[in-house]
């Protein structure tokens, strides 16, 4: 077998999957927007939108809240809890210009 063909695949970093949110929020702090939670990526981040089109979804990071990372102990439980809290009803949110 030609190991030199496989070696680059083994050395390549794993591909991380990003949240599917592609919509943009205004840079103006305090802008209010509404929509349904469409995707929950972890315990403190989700996508909100008023359609099923990910290009309109806005990424929401919960301010002053820090849940465990998804691959850390408790991370999946934190994500699942946020899903139970936010999936379904329409939510109104206020944007913050901080990044």
Buried (B, 14 or more C-beta within 10 A) or exposed (E): EEEEEEEEEEEEEEEEEEBBBBBEBEEEEEEEBEBBBBBBBBBBBBBBBBEEEBEBBBBBBBEEEEBBBBEEEEBBEBBEBBBEEBEEEEBEBEBEEEE
